Amino acid sequence: MKSNIKIIKLNNEISSIILNEPKTYNSLSFKNLNDLLKALKKLDADNKVKVIIIEGAGKGFSAGHNLKEVRGLKKKR
């Protein structure tokens, strides 16, 4: 499955992580959270990177956790 988290190296010391799901205002589903953690770990392993900018694509940074996904968890119990 395709990731909605993009990494862009602005230069050797600065990288940007973009939450790229503007249709949901970059809501954080479990998959997006997992992909975000992977991106942070990847950049953390790069000793040259000193600054990480996290931004959201579209109108909003992030709507928070994906509430449709959370509601679905309650129904499964």
N, C-alpha and C positions, 0 to 999 in steps of 0.2 A: 504494500500500500504506500502511496506517495505521502511524503512528509509535508506538513504545512509550516514547518520551521525552516527558515533559510539563513545561512551564514554568509556574510559578505565581509571580506577582508578589505578594510579601507586603506590600511598600510600595514607595515610589519608589526606595529604596536597596538593598533586599534582595529577591532572587529565589531560588526553589527549582527545581532540576531533579530530577524524579522518574523513576527507572528503573522503568517500570511493566510488568513481565513476571514477576509473582510465581510463576507456574507453573514457570518455569525458574530461580527464585531470581535473577532479573534478570541472567541471563548476557549477556555482551557478544558478540553476533553481529556480523558485519561491518556489517550494516544498522544495528544499535543503536549501534555505535561511530560510524558516519557521522552518524546523527541526533544523537548526543550532541555531536559536534564542531560541527554546525550550530547547536545550541542554545547552546553556549558562545560561538560567534562572534556570534550574535544578541545575547546579553546583553553581550558585550564591546563591541559597537557602541553600546550605550546608555550614554552618559556619566553618567547618574544612578545606575546600578547600581554599588554598591561592594562588595556581598557576594553570593556565589553559594553556596548550600547544595546539595550533591548527596546525594540519599537514595534508598533503594530501597523499593519497595512490598512489603508482605508481611513474611515472617519474616526474610529475609536482605537485606543491602545488595546484594551481587553475588557470584555464584559464580565470577566471572572470565570468561575467554573461553569461548564455547560450544564444548565439546570435540567434540560431534557434528559440528559444522561443520568443525573442524580435521581430524578423522579423514577426512571426506569429501574434503578436499583431497589427502591422501596417495593415495587410491584413484584420483584423476583423472590422476596422473602417469604 
